[in-house]
Amino acid sequence: MSHSTDPQRPAIARSLGLALAFGIFLSILGCQAESPTSSSSPGSEPVRAEPLQKPKPELIILISIDTLRADHLGLYGHHRFTSPSLDLFALEGTVFEDASSVAPWTLPAHASMLTGLYPLGHAVVDVDTKLPEGVPTIAKLLGENGWKTAAAVNSMWLLKKTHEVTRDFDHFLFVQDVATARLPTTAITDRAISWIRDSKDSDLFLFLHYYDVHSDYASLPRFEKLMVSPYEGEADGTTWQLNVESMPDAFIEDCHTNFEEEKCRFGSGEAAQSVDSSTRKNKFEADDIRHLEELYDAGIRQIDTELDRLFKSLRDHGLLDIARIIITSDHGEEFSDHGSFYHFATAYQEVLHVPLILRGQGIAAGRRIEAPVSLVDIAPTILAWAGVSAPSEIDGVDLTPLLTQAHSENPAEALQQHLKTRLQHGEATGNSQWESKLPGQVPVFTSIRQGPFKLVHQSLDEKVALYDLRTDPKEKTDIARQNPEMTQTLRSAMAKRKAEFADDPGPNNRIELDPEEVERLRALGYLIDE
């Protein structure tokens, strides 16, 4: 498929060229990847590919880099040199250019990643919900089929005992996230290397979650020196400041006039901060936003360097090209793209477009695929690699037909067509937490997508906007009036889905967070009922 109409293609080519030169200079890789290609011929319906050749023992690694928006990586066209290691890694694998998350925050997105269900399906939609017992995770399904499973995570959203998204892993490491210092999470990489070393005779599924990119934007000085230019303004990249910028005006006004400590306070002890009469939003201008993005990019360079350590260990032990590795993110980050900062609340592409890179045994090198895919596709793909049947009610699809070096064209064509016509959902956006405190004053965002057409719905006045992501990837031009049929089709599908789940009370999966968990989540900017 030609990419001549893609305005970012020259930037991507330059970035990958720089990354390749950089990698050769450091002897990171010993050979070039094939020239990028893409396949997107239409077909009829998805067909499961032949299983990839299965090495024994088998190693599958899923890496989630929290809060990483795709367009801040070199391989997706970013103008800063944020990701030399990931760029090189991608050259030897397959890159999905149009992968979407299902929600703009960590908990529901990872629940979808590990179950293959959209948020309304797995019911992890609020801060006080857990994964229901009847919803199987890929760790459970793999474990029942003889696999060892291990997870190392860096966010309390993923604690086994609380929200239970990671409950089925045999081995588990939680590394405390510290909002004020995003130090390289070397403990996660160290434990991963140890688990891999200790499982030489067993199939192993490894889930690694890194938090380096998340706010506070506080990377090590050497990475900030690489990415951050001189600046003298007020933007500091702290979670508190980013959250204030994105708080609903109605909430700030309510705290100004009816201040209540429990309602308006975030965090605890000396670190506690409150929305009080002195709290005002900054009016960030272009230079301030540039500084925030540079601080954010320093975090990307930091995790990129840490991942290179993992890649080198795999390479040194002859596993880099034998293992099957998926690298993605749970959601992106906002830099006033639509007037907000941070994430959690909206359903625009800055928080839903995530990287998706796959590399390893049987996976085509140098391939770039434009068909729209979702985080829900990760679970069925991993299960297919392991030869384990996916649950019949799973929402995602196995992407294997698009990955193999010499795949049959018919399965690939059929899957491409299916991906272009199926519906994708953006659910469980966080503004529902604000709306519960201020009914009728805060818009709750959801989205639905078919191919390039994406409908964004916000609950105030039931407003909708339609975007064509082929010509308007930044969602700046609402074309709903010009496309009433598509607008109505997507709007009706969204309403039908909401009604179906509203009529079904589903499982009782509410949980009560302990005081320490409440304070830690509030310190990260989440509105938590006590």
LOKEVEX-185022 format. One record per residue (C-alpha): residue in three letters; x, y, z. Coordinates in steps of 0.05 Angstrom, whole numbers, padded with zeros to 5 digits, always signed. Layout:
ALAXYZ
...
//
This chain:
MET+00000+00000+00000
SER+00027+00068-00017
HIS+00040+00118+00039
SER+00051+00178-00006
THR-00009+00214+00023
ASP+00014+00208+00095
PRO+00041+00276+00117
GLN+00081+00243+00173
ARG+00116+00193+00129
PRO+00179+00236+00117
ALA+00185+00249+00192
ILE+00178+00174+00206
ALA+00230+00158+00154
ARG+00279+00209+00182
SER+00268+00184+00253
LEU+00278+00111+00234
GLY+00339+00129+00193
LEU+00370+00164+00253
ALA+00351+00107+00298
LEU+00383+00056+00251
ALA+00447+00096+00245
PHE+00448+00104+00320
GLY+00438+00029+00330
ILE+00492+00009+00281
PHE+00541+00056+00314
LEU+00527+00024+00382
SER+00524-00046+00352
ILE+00455-00054+00380
LEU+00432-00093+00320
GLY+00474-00130+00270
CYS+00429-00127+00210
GLN+00378-00082+00176
ALA+00304-00095+00175
GLU+00266-00107+00111
SER+00236-00048+00076
PRO+00169-00029+00108
THR+00108-00056+00074
SER+00035-00058+00090
SER-00022-00103+00070
SER-00094-00080+00069
SER-00132-00113+00013
PRO-00206-00120+00028
GLY-00237-00188+00039
SER-00300-00218+00068
GLU-00292-00241+00140
PRO-00236-00255+00189
VAL-00203-00323+00184
ARG-00156-00352+00236
ALA-00085-00360+00210
GLU-00044-00423+00216
PRO-00009-00423+00284
LEU+00060-00393+00286
GLN+00116-00444+00291
LYS+00120-00460+00365
PRO+00189-00463+00396
LYS+00199-00503+00460
PRO+00198-00477+00512
GLU+00159-00416+00492
LEU+00166-00345+00518
ILE+00113-00291+00508
ILE+00125-00221+00537
LEU+00073-00166+00541
ILE+00101-00097+00559
SER+00056-00039+00577
ILE+00087+00030+00582
ASP+00037+00071+00621
THR+00013+00138+00592
LEU+00053+00131+00527
ARG+00018+00165+00468
ALA+00040+00137+00402
ASP+00058+00202+00366
HIS+00114+00217+00416
LEU+00155+00158+00391
GLY+00203+00165+00332
LEU+00173+00105+00297
TYR+00106+00141+00296
GLY+00136+00206+00269
HIS+00157+00246+00331
HIS+00208+00301+00317
ARG+00248+00290+00381
PHE+00296+00231+00388
THR+00256+00199+00444
SER+00259+00126+00427
PRO+00322+00100+00392
SER+00317+00031+00423
LEU+00242+00022+00409
ASP+00252+00048+00338
LEU+00305-00005+00325
PHE+00263-00058+00359
ALA+00205-00040+00314
LEU+00247-00046+00251
GLU+00254-00120+00265
GLY+00180-00129+00278
THR+00110-00109+00257
VAL+00081-00040+00275
PHE+00007-00026+00278
GLU+00000+00047+00260
ASP-00072+00055+00284
ALA-00080+00020+00351
SER-00131+00047+00401
SER-00141+00040+00475
VAL-00210+00029+00503
ALA-00206+00081+00559
PRO-00162+00140+00578
TRP-00137+00112+00644
THR-00099+00053+00672
LEU-00149+00007+00706
PRO-00202-00007+00653
ALA-00151-00005+00597
HIS-00109-00060+00629
ALA-00170-00100+00645
SER-00186-00100+00570
MET-00114-00115+00552
LEU-00114-00177+00597
THR-00184-00203+00581
GLY-00199-00182+00509
LEU-00264-00148+00531
TYR-00286-00076+00526
PRO-00299-00042+00593
LEU-00374-00051+00594
GLY-00361-00125+00582
HIS-00310-00136+00638
ALA-00346-00086+00685
VAL-00282-00052+00710
VAL-00307+00018+00696
ASP-00297+00059+00759
VAL-00244+00068+00812
ASP-00283+00024+00860
THR-00295-00037+00815
LYS-00257-00101+00809
LEU-00253-00154+00756
PRO-00312-00202+00767
GLU-00296-00274+00784
GLY-00329-00300+00722
VAL-00285-00261+00674
PRO-00224-00302+00654
THR-00157-00268+00643
ILE-00104-00293+00595
ALA-00060-00310+00655
LYS-00115-00357+00680
LEU-00126-00389+00612
LEU-00051-00399+00600
GLY-00040-00425+00670
GLU-00095-00477+00660
ASN-00056-00500+00599
GLY+00011-00511+00632
TRP+00042-00443+00626
LYS+00080-00407+00681
THR+00055-00335+00688
ALA+00090-00276+00720
ALA+00075-00202+00726
ALA+00116-00142+00750
VAL+00076-00078+00755
ASN+00088-00006+00776
SER+00018+00020+00793
MET-00030+00005+00850
TRP-00086+00000+00799
LEU-00055-00067+00781
LEU-00048-00096+00851
LYS-00073-00168+00855
LYS-00112-00159+00919
THR-00150-00095+00901
HIS-00179-00092+00831
GLU-00158-00164+00815
VAL-00138-00150+00742
THR-00073-00187+00756
ARG-00102-00239+00805
ASP-00085-00300+00762
PHE-00010-00293+00756
ASP+00031-00346+00790
HIS+00088-00298+00807
PHE+00077-00224+00821
LEU+00119-00164+00837
PHE+00091-00096+00855
VAL+00140-00037+00853
GLN+00115+00023+00890
ASP+00100+00082+00845
VAL+00125+00149+00872
ALA+00089+00208+00840
THR+00146+00257+00852
ALA+00203+00216+00823
ARG+00196+00172+00762
LEU+00261+00135+00772
PRO+00278+00081+00722
THR+00240+00019+00744
THR+00301-00026+00743
ALA+00270-00074+00793
ILE+00218-00094+00741
THR+00271-00109+00689
ASP+00315-00145+00739
ARG+00258-00190+00761
ALA+00237-00203+00689
ILE+00308-00226+00672
SER+00308-00270+00734
TRP+00241-00302+00717
ILE+00263-00316+00646
ARG+00328-00347+00671
ASP+00290-00391+00720
SER+00239-00417+00670
LYS+00284-00446+00617
ASP+00246-00512+00617
SER+00175-00483+00619
ASP+00131-00441+00576
LEU+00128-00371+00606
PHE+00080-00313+00597
LEU+00109-00249+00625
PHE+00071-00183+00636
LEU+00114-00121+00650
HIS+00084-00054+00667
TYR+00128+00009+00670
TYR+00108+00077+00699
ASP+00167+00121+00679
VAL+00127+00164+00630
HIS+00070+00180+00678
SER+00068+00246+00715
ASP+00099+00276+00755
TYR+00146+00287+00696
ALA+00208+00275+00738
SER+00260+00235+00701
LEU+00334+00229+00718
PRO+00375+00293+00703
ARG+00413+00259+00646
PHE+00348+00246+00608
GLU+00321+00316+00621
LYS+00386+00344+00596
LEU+00376+00307+00531
MET+00304+00328+00520
VAL+00289+00393+00558
SER+00310+00462+00533
PRO+00316+00525+00577
TYR+00250+00549+00606
GLU+00230+00601+00659
GLY+00154+00594+00662
GLU+00105+00563+00712
ALA+00094+00495+00680
ASP+00126+00441+00722
GLY+00096+00375+00699
THR+00070+00355+00767
THR+00007+00313+00770
TRP-00026+00366+00815
GLN-00015+00422+00765
LEU-00038+00379+00706
ASN-00100+00358+00744
VAL-00119+00429+00763
GLU-00114+00448+00689
SER-00163+00392+00672
MET-00211+00397+00730
PRO-00282+00416+00710
ASP-00293+00490+00721
ALA-00356+00472+00760
PHE-00315+00433+00810
ILE-00265+00489+00822
GLU-00322+00539+00829
ASP-00358+00494+00878
CYS-00295+00487+00921
HIS-00286+00563+00919
THR-00356+00576+00945
ASN-00371+00513+00986
PHE-00303+00488+01009
GLU-00305+00420+01043
GLU-00239+00389+01063
GLU-00257+00318+01044
LYS-00286+00338+00977
CYS-00233+00388+00955
ARG-00170+00356+00985
PHE-00122+00311+00946
GLY-00067+00271+00978
SER-00049+00265+01051
GLY-00001+00292+01103
GLU+00050+00344+01083
ALA+00039+00327+01009
ALA-00036+00342+01012
GLN-00062+00397+00968
SER-00131+00427+00963
VAL-00174+00463+00912
ASP-00189+00526+00953
SER-00201+00599+00941
SER-00130+00609+00917
THR-00133+00554+00863
ARG-00134+00581+00793
LYS-00120+00549+00726
ASN-00057+00572+00690
LYS-00065+00600+00621
PHE-00011+00559+00588
GLU+00016+00585+00523
ALA+00056+00551+00469
ASP+00123+00556+00506
ASP+00093+00526+00569
ILE+00062+00468+00531
ARG+00128+00456+00494
HIS+00163+00451+00562
LEU+00112+00401+00588
GLU+00120+00358+00526
GLU+00196+00360+00533
LEU+00191+00337+00606
TYR+00145+00282+00583
ASP+00193+00262+00527
ALA+00249+00256+00578
GLY+00208+00201+00612
ILE+00201+00165+00545
ARG+00276+00168+00534
GLN+00286+00141+00604
ILE+00241+00080+00594
ASP+00270+00070+00524
THR+00339+00063+00555
GLU+00313+00015+00608
LEU+00279-00028+00556
ASP+00343-00031+00517
ARG+00374-00066+00577
LEU+00319-00119+00573
PHE+00328-00127+00498
LYS+00403-00136+00507
SER+00393-00190+00560
LEU+00345-00227+00514
ARG+00394-00220+00456
ASP+00454-00244+00497
HIS+00415-00307+00516
GLY+00392-00320+00445
LEU+00319-00304+00461
LEU+00304-00237+00427
ASP+00283-00269+00362
ILE+00254-00332+00393
ALA+00208-00298+00444
ARG+00145-00264+00420
ILE+00141-00194+00448
ILE+00085-00143+00447
ILE+00098-00070+00468
THR+00040-00023+00478
SER+00009+00027+00526
ASP-00056+00033+00565
HIS-00070+00104+00542
GLY-00037+00169+00520
GLU-00032+00239+00549
GLU-00063+00307+00534
PHE-00024+00371+00520
SER-00083+00418+00509
ASP-00099+00382+00443
HIS-00172+00394+00460
GLY-00162+00441+00518
SER-00142+00392+00573
PHE-00079+00362+00603
TYR-00063+00296+00638
HIS-00111+00240+00616
PHE-00170+00203+00650
ALA-00228+00245+00625
THR-00238+00250+00549
ALA-00241+00203+00489
TYR-00199+00238+00437
GLN-00141+00206+00400
GLU-00087+00239+00443
VAL-00109+00192+00499
LEU-00134+00133+00457
HIS-00081+00126+00403
VAL-00027+00079+00431
PRO+00034+00044+00403
LEU+00029-00029+00385
ILE+00094-00065+00365
LEU+00101-00140+00357
ARG+00166-00177+00346
GLY+00195-00247+00350
GLN+00187-00318+00326
GLY+00148-00320+00261
ILE+00129-00246+00262
ALA+00145-00207+00199
ALA+00201-00156+00203
GLY+00193-00086+00175
ARG+00118-00090+00166
ARG+00073-00031+00181
ILE-00002-00043+00183
GLU-00053+00012+00176
ALA-00117-00026+00193
PRO-00149-00002+00259
VAL-00137-00048+00317
SER-00152-00045+00392
LEU-00123-00066+00459
VAL-00177-00120+00462
ASP-00140-00155+00405
ILE-00079-00169+00448
ALA-00110-00224+00490
PRO-00136-00268+00433
THR-00070-00259+00395
ILE-00030-00284+00455
LEU-00077-00342+00466
ALA-00071-00362+00393
TRP+00005-00361+00398
ALA+00000-00408+00458
GLY-00050-00454+00423
VAL-00103-00439+00475
SER-00176-00428+00455
ALA-00203-00358+00468
PRO-00270-00351+00505
SER-00328-00348+00457
GLU-00352-00280+00484
ILE-00285-00245+00475
ASP-00289-00178+00438
GLY-00220-00178+00407
VAL-00194-00217+00347
ASP-00130-00255+00335
LEU-00082-00212+00294
THR-00037-00270+00274
PRO-00059-00271+00201
LEU-00026-00203+00192
LEU+00039-00221+00227
THR+00067-00282+00193
GLN+00126-00277+00145
ALA+00092-00317+00090
HIS+00018-00315+00108
SER-00038-00337+00062
GLU-00068-00275+00031
ASN-00140-00297+00042
PRO-00138-00297+00119
ALA-00100-00231+00119
GLU-00148-00198+00070
ALA-00209-00223+00108
LEU-00182-00198+00174
GLN-00164-00130+00144
GLN-00235-00123+00120
HIS-00264-00143+00187
LEU-00220-00092+00224
LYS-00244-00037+00178
THR-00317-00051+00189
ARG-00324-00073+00262
LEU-00342-00024+00317
GLN-00289-00001+00368
HIS-00310+00028+00435
GLY-00280+00081+00480
GLU-00313+00071+00547
ALA-00303+00082+00622
THR-00276+00152+00616
GLY-00261+00184+00683
ASN-00307+00244+00680
SER-00362+00200+00707
GLN-00326+00208+00774
TRP-00334+00283+00771
GLU-00405+00279+00745
SER-00427+00238+00805
LYS-00407+00297+00849
LEU-00435+00351+00803
PRO-00494+00320+00766
GLY-00511+00354+00700
GLN-00451+00400+00703
VAL-00394+00357+00677
PRO-00392+00324+00608
VAL-00379+00249+00607
PHE-00343+00227+00544
THR-00350+00163+00505
SER-00331+00144+00434
ILE-00348+00094+00380
ARG-00311+00081+00316
GLN-00320+00044+00251
GLY-00260+00046+00204
PRO-00235+00117+00200
PHE-00300+00148+00225
LYS-00302+00163+00299
LEU-00360+00192+00339
VAL-00345+00227+00404
HIS-00405+00235+00451
GLN-00409+00280+00512
SER-00467+00276+00559
LEU-00483+00350+00567
ASP-00539+00363+00518
GLU-00523+00296+00486
LYS-00474+00329+00439
VAL-00436+00289+00387
ALA-00380+00303+00339
LEU-00358+00260+00280
TYR-00286+00257+00255
ASP-00253+00225+00195
LEU-00186+00202+00222
ARG-00157+00191+00152
THR-00158+00265+00137
ASP-00164+00293+00207
PRO-00123+00250+00255
LYS-00122+00305+00308
GLU-00198+00311+00308
LYS-00203+00385+00294
THR-00261+00386+00245
ASP-00330+00360+00263
ILE-00363+00330+00200
ALA-00427+00305+00233
ARG-00472+00352+00193
GLN-00440+00332+00127
ASN-00448+00258+00144
PRO-00515+00249+00178
GLU-00522+00176+00159
MET-00456+00154+00189
THR-00468+00199+00249
GLN-00535+00166+00262
THR-00508+00096+00251
LEU-00454+00105+00303
ARG-00498+00143+00351
SER-00551+00088+00348
ALA-00499+00034+00358
MET-00471+00070+00419
ALA-00541+00080+00449
LYS-00559+00007+00437
ARG-00495-00017+00472
LYS-00506+00028+00532
ALA-00579+00006+00537
GLU-00560-00068+00535
PHE-00512-00061+00593
ALA-00557-00014+00631
ASP-00612-00067+00629
ASP-00564-00120+00655
PRO-00542-00104+00726
GLY-00483-00150+00717
PRO-00439-00176+00774
ASN-00434-00143+00841
ASN-00361-00123+00833
ARG-00358-00061+00877
ILE-00300-00057+00926
GLU-00283-00014+00986
LEU-00214+00017+00983
ASP-00176+00022+01048
PRO-00155+00092+01073
GLU-00083+00085+01049
GLU-00105+00065+00979
VAL-00154+00123+00977
GLU-00100+00173+00996
ARG-00051+00146+00945
LEU-00102+00149+00889
ARG-00123+00220+00909
ALA-00050+00240+00908
LEU-00048+00218+00836
GLY-00107+00264+00820
TYR-00165+00215+00821
LEU-00230+00234+00854
ILE-00244+00179+00904
ASP-00304+00173+00950
GLU-00284+00158+01022
//
